Amino acid sequence: MRRLAIPFALIAALGLGACSQTGQRVGTGAALGAGVGIVGTVVTGGCVVCGAAIGGAVGAAGGYIYDQHKKGHL
């Protein structure tokens, strides 16, 4: 299961990358979140894929919120 973690995170990061500034921030947040989720679950012995998915989702949401804040929409 751990062998799938790194390729999964890379595919998620590449798939979420976009040309727009919002897309870049969301993609970066997702990639960082997935990485943190992977490391956290490896350290604690949890489900690595679940940690990557949850971390990626939280990171993407954080990137979107940050983007909206920078644009003055929040």
Secondary structure as UniProt FT lines:
FT   HELIX           2..4
FT   HELIX           5..16
FT   HELIX           21..44
FT   HELIX           48..71
//
